[in-house]
Amino acid sequence: QLARLEWELRQRRELAGVCSELVASKERVAAAIAAARSRLDALAPHLRDVLKATKPLQECLALRLDEKRDETQAAAFYLHRYFYCMPMLVLIQMPL
């Protein structure tokens, strides 16, 4: 009985150590994600400025980048909705 209790105590201590390591790892990953997100958020205004500055060049070369970007965003929006609804439609039509 005593040996089993000692074994359980060792196991609990080991698991507590593993748990604390995982919590620390989770916090490090969360901090890295927050840092990356803040860098990306800071980058967005600069990218908009670059696009605005190159607008005359785009018009001169007839690149139509704004139209292509709008098309891409619309396609992503509708594809997202399609791929979300498609499994539901399959499940509804599936015989039980």
C-alpha beads as a LAMMPS data file, in Angstrom:
LAMMPS data file: protein, C-alpha beads

96 atoms
95 bonds

1 atom types
1 bond types

-500.0 500.0 xlo xhi
-500.0 500.0 ylo yhi
-500.0 500.0 zlo zhi

Masses

1 110.0

Atoms # bond

1 1 1 0.000 0.000 0.000
2 1 1 2.753 2.438 0.989
3 1 1 4.807 1.625 -2.112
4 1 1 1.805 2.353 -4.330
5 1 1 1.236 5.694 -2.602
6 1 1 4.906 6.610 -3.043
7 1 1 4.707 5.653 -6.726
8 1 1 1.569 7.801 -7.135
9 1 1 3.346 10.704 -5.431
10 1 1 6.314 10.382 -7.812
11 1 1 3.971 10.207 -10.778
12 1 1 2.078 13.290 -9.633
13 1 1 5.312 15.219 -9.144
14 1 1 6.538 14.210 -12.605
15 1 1 3.221 15.174 -14.165
16 1 1 3.237 18.487 -12.294
17 1 1 6.706 19.185 -13.727
18 1 1 5.572 18.296 -17.236
19 1 1 2.482 20.457 -16.780
20 1 1 4.528 23.461 -15.677
21 1 1 6.872 22.982 -18.656
22 1 1 3.908 22.868 -21.021
23 1 1 2.378 25.982 -19.473
24 1 1 5.695 27.820 -19.861
25 1 1 5.951 26.644 -23.468
26 1 1 2.392 27.777 -24.133
27 1 1 3.180 31.218 -22.712
28 1 1 6.312 31.496 -24.876
29 1 1 4.349 30.566 -27.992
30 1 1 1.589 33.038 -27.095
31 1 1 4.201 35.776 -26.647
32 1 1 5.784 34.919 -30.005
33 1 1 2.377 35.023 -31.694
34 1 1 1.587 38.383 -30.090
35 1 1 4.939 39.789 -31.244
36 1 1 4.397 38.528 -34.795
37 1 1 0.857 39.918 -34.836
38 1 1 2.053 43.336 -33.691
39 1 1 4.747 43.348 -36.396
40 1 1 2.156 42.460 -39.033
41 1 1 -0.236 45.112 -37.739
42 1 1 2.557 47.680 -37.972
43 1 1 3.353 46.545 -41.519
44 1 1 -0.167 47.020 -42.922
45 1 1 -0.124 50.857 -43.020
46 1 1 3.246 50.832 -44.776
47 1 1 1.938 48.439 -47.412
48 1 1 -1.080 50.683 -47.992
49 1 1 1.272 53.644 -48.412
50 1 1 3.339 51.707 -50.962
51 1 1 0.214 50.770 -52.919
52 1 1 -0.973 54.375 -52.853
53 1 1 2.439 55.632 -53.990
54 1 1 2.568 53.176 -56.896
55 1 1 -0.979 53.961 -58.058
56 1 1 0.172 56.293 -60.907
57 1 1 2.616 53.654 -62.132
58 1 1 -0.097 50.991 -62.047
59 1 1 -2.386 53.220 -64.090
60 1 1 0.389 54.029 -66.562
61 1 1 1.203 50.354 -67.070
62 1 1 -2.478 49.310 -66.981
63 1 1 -1.820 46.725 -64.279
64 1 1 -5.291 46.824 -62.649
65 1 1 -3.930 45.502 -59.339
66 1 1 -6.841 46.959 -57.364
67 1 1 -9.376 45.092 -59.490
68 1 1 -7.432 41.848 -59.180
69 1 1 -7.180 42.285 -55.403
70 1 1 -10.936 42.869 -55.161
71 1 1 -11.602 39.778 -57.286
72 1 1 -9.298 37.699 -55.114
73 1 1 -10.942 38.892 -51.915
74 1 1 -14.408 38.189 -53.303
75 1 1 -13.351 34.725 -54.438
76 1 1 -11.871 33.972 -51.024
77 1 1 -15.075 35.142 -49.339
78 1 1 -17.362 33.040 -51.513
79 1 1 -15.100 29.982 -51.465
80 1 1 -14.979 30.174 -47.690
81 1 1 -18.773 30.168 -47.550
82 1 1 -18.944 27.343 -50.103
83 1 1 -16.509 25.111 -48.249
84 1 1 -18.316 25.832 -44.990
85 1 1 -21.751 24.976 -46.412
86 1 1 -20.708 22.040 -48.596
87 1 1 -20.192 19.490 -45.776
88 1 1 -23.571 20.466 -44.331
89 1 1 -25.250 19.848 -47.669
90 1 1 -23.547 16.476 -47.969
91 1 1 -24.682 15.503 -44.480
92 1 1 -28.247 16.592 -45.196
93 1 1 -28.416 14.508 -48.382
94 1 1 -26.741 11.459 -46.839
95 1 1 -29.210 8.628 -46.133
96 1 1 -29.119 7.280 -42.596

Bonds

1 1 1 2
2 1 2 3
3 1 3 4
4 1 4 5
5 1 5 6
6 1 6 7
7 1 7 8
8 1 8 9
9 1 9 10
10 1 10 11
11 1 11 12
12 1 12 13
13 1 13 14
14 1 14 15
15 1 15 16
16 1 16 17
17 1 17 18
18 1 18 19
19 1 19 20
20 1 20 21
21 1 21 22
22 1 22 23
23 1 23 24
24 1 24 25
25 1 25 26
26 1 26 27
27 1 27 28
28 1 28 29
29 1 29 30
30 1 30 31
31 1 31 32
32 1 32 33
33 1 33 34
34 1 34 35
35 1 35 36
36 1 36 37
37 1 37 38
38 1 38 39
39 1 39 40
40 1 40 41
41 1 41 42
42 1 42 43
43 1 43 44
44 1 44 45
45 1 45 46
46 1 46 47
47 1 47 48
48 1 48 49
49 1 49 50
50 1 50 51
51 1 51 52
52 1 52 53
53 1 53 54
54 1 54 55
55 1 55 56
56 1 56 57
57 1 57 58
58 1 58 59
59 1 59 60
60 1 60 61
61 1 61 62
62 1 62 63
63 1 63 64
64 1 64 65
65 1 65 66
66 1 66 67
67 1 67 68
68 1 68 69
69 1 69 70
70 1 70 71
71 1 71 72
72 1 72 73
73 1 73 74
74 1 74 75
75 1 75 76
76 1 76 77
77 1 77 78
78 1 78 79
79 1 79 80
80 1 80 81
81 1 81 82
82 1 82 83
83 1 83 84
84 1 84 85
85 1 85 86
86 1 86 87
87 1 87 88
88 1 88 89
89 1 89 90
90 1 90 91
91 1 91 92
92 1 92 93
93 1 93 94
94 1 94 95
95 1 95 96
